Amino acid sequence: MAPGAGRELAVHRISDGAWFFLVVAGPPAGQTNLVEPAELARRTHLQIPATLQSAAWSAGAKPQAVFRPGVYELMLSDNLESGQGGYKCRLKVTGLSPNNSSRPTPLRGAA
């Protein structure tokens, strides 16, 4: 990602439609950002732990594992709920590595 690509980040789990807003300008009470919006805007990369726990964006949601095997969309924008656009990346999670590590294995040629 390029610096300035966005200040807010969400993960959409396709299988059940759950949305996890990981970085937003005004997180709900009791929920914290993965990083602050200004910090996200300066970043050129961000590692999201495979074992991340967060509450889905719905009333009364309890923290749960964000990632499990399935298809996801990551959304990056200056304002996710504005409809102004941004960046979207679709990925498939197949599970944790055999040693149950949450450390990513970079793709060849990835920066």
C-alpha positions in Angstrom: 0.0 0.0 0.0 1.2 3.5 -0.7 1.3 6.2 2.0 -1.9 8.1 1.9 -3.9 5.2 0.5 -6.4 5.4 3.3 -7.1 6.1 7.0 -9.6 3.3 7.7 -9.5 -0.4 7.3 -12.1 -3.1 7.4 -12.2 -6.9 6.8 -15.4 -8.4 5.3 -15.8 -12.1 5.9 -17.8 -13.3 2.9 -19.1 -16.6 4.4 -21.3 -15.0 7.0 -21.3 -11.3 5.9 -19.5 -10.2 9.1 -17.6 -6.9 9.0 -14.7 -6.1 11.2 -13.6 -2.4 11.2 -10.0 -2.6 12.4 -9.1 1.1 11.9 -11.8 3.8 12.1 -12.0 7.4 13.0 -14.4 6.8 15.9 -14.3 3.2 17.2 -17.2 2.2 19.4 -16.8 2.2 23.2 -14.7 -0.7 24.3 -13.1 -1.4 20.9 -9.6 -0.2 19.9 -8.0 0.4 16.6 -5.3 -1.9 15.3 -3.4 1.3 14.6 -4.5 4.9 14.7 -6.0 6.3 11.4 -3.1 8.8 10.9 -0.6 6.0 11.4 -2.4 3.8 8.9 -2.3 6.7 6.3 1.6 6.9 6.7 2.2 3.1 6.5 3.5 1.3 3.4 2.5 -2.1 4.9 0.5 -3.5 7.8 0.6 -7.0 9.3 -2.7 -8.2 10.6 -2.2 -11.2 13.0 -3.9 -14.4 11.7 -5.1 -14.9 15.3 -6.7 -11.4 15.6 -9.8 -11.2 17.8 -12.4 -8.5 17.3 -16.1 -7.8 17.6 -18.0 -7.8 14.3 -19.7 -4.5 13.5 -23.2 -5.4 14.8 -25.2 -4.7 18.0 -24.1 -6.9 20.9 -21.3 -8.6 19.0 -18.7 -10.3 21.1 -15.0 -10.6 20.2 -14.2 -13.6 18.0 -11.5 -14.8 15.6 -11.6 -12.5 12.6 -9.9 -15.0 10.3 -10.9 -18.6 9.7 -10.7 -20.6 6.5 -12.7 -18.8 3.8 -12.8 -15.8 1.5 -12.3 -12.2 2.7 -12.3 -8.7 1.3 -10.0 -6.0 2.8 -11.2 -2.5 2.3 -9.0 0.6 2.7 -10.4 4.1 2.4 -10.2 7.5 3.9 -13.8 7.1 5.1 -15.3 3.6 4.7 -18.9 4.5 5.3 -18.9 7.5 2.9 -19.1 5.5 -0.3 -16.2 7.7 -1.7 -14.3 4.6 -2.8 -10.9 3.3 -1.9 -9.0 0.1 -2.3 -10.3 -3.5 -2.1 -8.3 -6.7 -2.0 -9.9 -10.2 -2.0 -8.0 -13.1 -0.3 -8.5 -16.7 0.7 -7.5 -18.0 4.1 -6.8 -21.7 4.1 -5.7 -22.0 7.8 -2.8 -21.5 10.0 0.6 -23.0 9.1 1.4 -26.5 10.4 3.2 -25.2 13.5 0.1 -23.0 14.3 2.1 -19.9 13.7 0.4 -16.6 12.9 3.6 -15.3 11.2 2.9 -14.7 7.5 4.9 -16.3 4.7 5.5 -13.5 2.2 4.7 -14.1 -1.4 7.7 -14.1 -3.7 8.4 -10.7 -5.1 6.2 -9.0 -2.4 7.7 -5.9 -0.8 
